[in-house]
Amino acid sequence: MDSEKIGVNYPEQFHRISRTDRRRKKKLDRAVLFFDIDGTVLSEITKEVPVSAINAMKAAQQAGHLLFINTGRTICSIPPEIRRLKFDGYLCGCGTYLTYQDEVLFSSSIEKKRGREILKKATECNLGVVAEGQEDVYYPERMSRFDGLESSRRYFHRRGMGMEQSIEKGDFIYDKIFLYEDERSDLKSFLEYTKGELEALDRGSHTYEVIQKGYTKATACRFIMEKFGINPKNAYVFGDSSNDLAMFQFVEHAVAMGNHDPVLDPYAEFVTKTVEEDGIAFAMEHYGLIEG
């Protein structure tokens, strides 16, 4: 496997593989499919997984293909709507926690003492910060001035999470953080402080997903492809947001959802329909991974 491979750049129009040509093969080679969650499999409008996507993914597994969630979420925050679908595994925290069936294949957390120092620095820089671990998510003890952070807090509270320990007083280990900034924040100083250890992904609207350096959704793809001996030509990724960029650059068959961040465009091989318009099933039929 060429571990340095990046996605193919199609600046003006996306390559369309003939469905007929694909189906001329009597039997497809075993493929591996990697799915983002929010805005890809799970609708951010209906808050549900479309029936068409559920049926398509079941059909792909019955055909012998491997299906993995590949998400920025840590393992504790995988929604029940996703867990019910029985994926072959979950690749979480932007490549820092990888599972197959009931086995943990790989795990990397920020060292406990250093993790406390990083959170303290974020607070000193007037940033809104949420720590994301394998067991829970952790919020500031007091209400913050960041609407997005408070909206996130309410989301997880409704799911019984983010309440037991606070950023300031909790005794926990975490894998990544999420930052909020405004005109009172000093993001530059924080990034300089963590340079070499962490990497910030700009998620827009002055928010940043901060992950352990050296790990991405692409490293998760590579790990799984090497473990199962999957040919790069038989790997497919499905996503919609900026934190999917690394896996779009790594895998040739990159499928962007109908509503997606433009940063993915140079690396998308195919643009499918939106989640709500049965985009997952449409793309899988397009590639001949399932029968239409």
TATA-V171716 format. One line per field, one symbol per residue. ss: DSSP state (A for helix, B for strand, O for the rest). psi: psi as a letter, one per 40 degrees, with the letter a starting at -180 (. if undefined). burial: 1 if it has 9 or more other ideal C-beta (glycine too) atoms within 8 Angstrom, else 0. A space follows every 50 residues. Layout:
BEGIN
ss->???
psi->???
burial->???
END
This chain:
BEGIN
ss->OOOOOOOOOOOOOOOOOOAAAAAOOOOOOOOBBBBOOBOOOBOOOOOOBO AAAAAAAAAAAAOOOBBBBBOOOOAAAOOAAAAOOOOOBBBBOOOOBBBB OOBBBBBOOOOAAAAAAAAAAAAAOOOBBBBBOOOOBBBOOOOOOOAAAA AAAAAAAAOOOOOOOBOOOOOOOOOBBBBBOOOOOOAAAAAAAOOOOBBB BBBBOOBBBBBBOOOOAAAAAAAAAAAOOOOAAABBBBBOOAAAAAAAAA OOBBBBOOOOOAAAAAAOOBBOOOOOOOAAAAAAAAOOOOOO
psi->hgeehiihhgddiihhhhddddedhdhiihihhhhichecdhhedefihi ddddddddddddeeihhhhhieiiddehiddddeefidihhiffeehhih behhdihhihhdddddddddddddefihhhhhaddiihiidihiehdddd ddddddddefifddiiddeigiiidiihihiaeeigdddddddehedihh hheiffihhhihhehidddddddddddefhhdefhhihieideedddddd hdghhhidhihededeehdhhaiiddffddddddddefdih.
burial->00000010010000001010010000010111111110111110000011 01111110111010111111111111110011001010111111111111 00001000110001100110111010111111110111110001010111 01100110001100011001010111111110001010011001000101 10100011111100111111111110010101011111111111111111 111111110110010011111100110111111111111100
END
